[in-house]
């Protein structure tokens, strides 16, 4: 739908908005409707011809490197594409497909033509075919074709592009244009790969030409240029891929073939231009084009006569020097800008050399840029003497490929005026590490190591050891433990009964341990006194009671602290037994004391195991060095 | 069972057991070390006689047995240099650089062998101050020391605090110094680790080229001189996408590369 003004056909309205159609478009739609109706009627009346297949070749005799066009035509059959098997000595490439449909006097016929380009790789007699296809339920077979390949075309000769591309080449071919056939190693020369497309050929999805040739290096191709040319009276559109080639190894090489992939657009035609306009469609056929080969010889640079100061430049160069300041004092730096321009390997060229460096401290030239066909270096010099009057000239030694010899490009000298500087000491600029004048130092790698050094297992580096990473948790655990312990210690400080209970328990066990030791060496009564002191000390300290004069009546006070009745009974029992031995004068044996010690230990353990409820707090005690008591 | 219980109760028994085990294992380690040294010495002898091929085989034998060291890689690099295999020479020098980055001889040989190969450096130069193993040990040691000092700070308050309960000056300085060293070590370890995990390779084949596509017929993007160092981005079906130090990427045959 459009509001564009134009011829109004009919009075079509759609609500408020009119529908306008251009006249041409209206007629086209009417045509489509008419053809559609006709096609529905006609198939009932037309008759189909018998399916057939033929194979032809444009030339039965070709030379090595040349190509021939094989055509397989399939008439009046719905079929599969013919498969061409690999033939040793020949290279077969698919060059596209075309379709024709005809209806003459109600007789319907169609044909599909498949084109293949056959490149001869080695001489001999070849039999092509017969080729078979499936047409419906039948298999139909072509005739066989003989092809003779002569070995007259020696490798290395330039194979003409028109020949190499055969008849397909007349329509679509690739051609290499190399201005010279002998180049020097590292020399850069332009190369053009041109794709010729005849006017009646349409292609799409064109790739950049590629070359599998390790002896040469190609720079990246830019956007190709397009133009029109007439070749042998035929008009072509030419796509020109331009780049630069340089040799990376010396020797002879057959440059090419460059290969390029594209899709050839072939229109299925019926013979009726009207039908073609509306119903025919483009079919994409992948095509791989190969260029001609070009013999190329990559020559080494001549070693004889190669100057010692050869810059590595190969081509033709000019050099220019400028810089300043020109009016300086001794010791002031002068920056010289050296511009190398010309054609050749500018990216790899070394800096021009100062012809006479006497009276200067010369620093190494630095490459600043390399673009737009020129490379710029900068060099800093410091005049050491007032007698120097100029900087330069500089010289660039390069290999001139046109002349085939080493050449020198010279700059002009830059005049300078050096004023004396009383504070300047030229000795500061003498490099002590430099060898004596004229001394030539050898260069090589440093000798091997006499010992293997610190050996380790390749597949067991420290970073893959689990134990190493687990070990890193130890400090963390230590830190966590320290923090917990500090908190515990703080809590003891803040909770006096708890701390007192802990101390009482620890001291009681020390006392009991002491009693057991004394029992082996001392008299039983003495041990009994010691045990009594320990026992009273424990309860006195833990429950904040006076240990002096503590007797079995202490259980009354303990009962108020929620001590179990059994425990209280044991305490009373201990004091009773103590009083019995203490006041009745009954004979006290070692076994009796040992039993009392056991009883005391049991009482203290039991007492410690049961928490004391004081002001709703629960006191839990852990002894030092003893067993853990139960905690809540 | 009794022996086990006795061990549990008495740590001295455990220590004695470990000591005995160590003493028994010492001759084995010594023998291995002796064997390695002998092979190394034989390889050195072959090198001195000019039998670089023989020396290479012996050094490679040590690698196959699972041993590596900076000196071993260095000597192997020398052998390949003498055999005019520049790519492998640089490869082994680079391997050595990861273990003995500060070695002056190694720096000299690597620079000399790689002369003329542009833009070799990748990543951070801080990654070559020490080997990763050394950094891990230093970093771990620093971590232990720092943790110990923190534990002391938490527990032993009287020794290191003044009357006001603040840490005394020298303790604060010491704690700060150890903490800073640990952080620096951690940073260097991280930088070095990141560098080591990057898949970097050396071009060992002469005439290697980087192409636009992973097939032999695609357009050559640039030449890769033997010995140049590249970063491997991806690998598929015998081709590796590599990146030069200047950032240009292309497909190279995997056979032309060897990982550092």
Contacts between the chains, C-beta under 8 A, distances in Angstrom:
chain1	res1	chain2	res2	distance
A	208	B	212	7.7
A	208	B	219	5.4
A	209	B	219	7.2
A	210	B	211	7.9
A	210	B	212	7.7
A	210	B	217	5.4
A	210	B	218	5.0
A	210	B	219	4.2
A	210	B	220	7.8
A	211	B	219	7.1
A	211	B	220	6.9
A	212	B	216	5.2
A	212	B	217	5.2
A	214	B	207	4.4
A	214	B	209	6.5
A	215	B	207	7.8
A	217	B	209	7.6
A	217	B	220	6.5
A	217	B	222	7.7
A	217	B	223	5.0
A	218	B	219	7.1
A	218	B	220	5.5
A	220	B	221	6.7
A	221	B	219	7.3
A	248	B	207	7.0
A	248	B	223	6.0
A	249	B	207	6.9
A	259	B	217	5.8
A	443	B	112	6.9
A	444	B	112	7.6
A	445	B	78	5.9
A	445	B	81	5.5
A	445	B	108	7.4
A	445	B	109	4.4
A	445	B	112	5.8
A	445	B	113	6.8
A	446	B	105	4.1
A	446	B	108	5.3
A	446	B	109	5.5
A	447	B	78	7.6
A	447	B	105	7.9
A	448	B	44	5.9
A	448	B	47	5.5
A	448	B	74	7.2
A	448	B	75	4.3
A	448	B	78	5.1
A	449	B	71	3.9
A	449	B	74	5.6
A	449	B	75	5.7
A	449	B	105	7.5
A	450	B	44	6.5
A	451	B	37	7.7
A	451	B	40	7.4
A	451	B	71	6.5
A	452	B	36	6.3
A	452	B	37	6.4
A	452	B	40	4.5
A	452	B	62	7.7
A	452	B	67	7.8
A	452	B	69	5.2
A	452	B	71	5.4
A	452	B	72	5.6
A	453	B	69	4.3
A	453	B	70	5.5
A	453	B	71	3.6
A	453	B	72	7.2
A	453	B	100	7.1
A	454	B	69	5.7
A	454	B	70	7.5
A	454	B	99	7.9
A	455	B	33	7.5
A	455	B	36	6.1
A	455	B	67	5.0
A	455	B	68	7.2
A	455	B	69	4.7
A	455	B	72	7.5
A	456	B	67	7.3
A	456	B	68	6.1
A	456	B	69	6.7
A	456	B	133	7.0
A	457	B	66	5.2
A	457	B	67	6.7
A	457	B	68	7.7
A	458	B	63	7.1
A	458	B	66	5.3
A	458	B	67	6.9
A	458	B	68	4.6
A	459	B	66	6.1
A	460	B	66	8.0
A	461	B	132	7.7
A	461	B	133	6.2
A	462	B	133	5.0
A	462	B	136	5.3
A	462	B	137	7.1
A	463	B	132	6.6
A	463	B	133	7.4
A	463	B	136	6.0
A	463	B	193	7.7
A	468	B	136	7.4
A	468	B	140	7.3
A	471	B	140	7.2
A	472	B	140	6.4
A	472	B	143	6.5
A	474	B	144	7.5
A	475	B	143	5.8
A	475	B	144	5.4
A	475	B	146	7.6
A	475	B	147	3.0
A	475	B	148	7.3
A	476	B	147	7.2
A	478	B	147	5.8
A	478	B	148	7.4
A	478	B	151	5.4
A	479	B	147	5.5
A	479	B	150	5.8
A	479	B	151	6.1
A	479	B	154	7.7
A	482	B	150	7.5
A	482	B	151	4.4
A	482	B	154	4.3
A	482	B	155	5.4
A	483	B	154	6.3
A	485	B	154	8.0
A	485	B	155	6.8
A	486	B	154	5.3
A	486	B	155	6.7
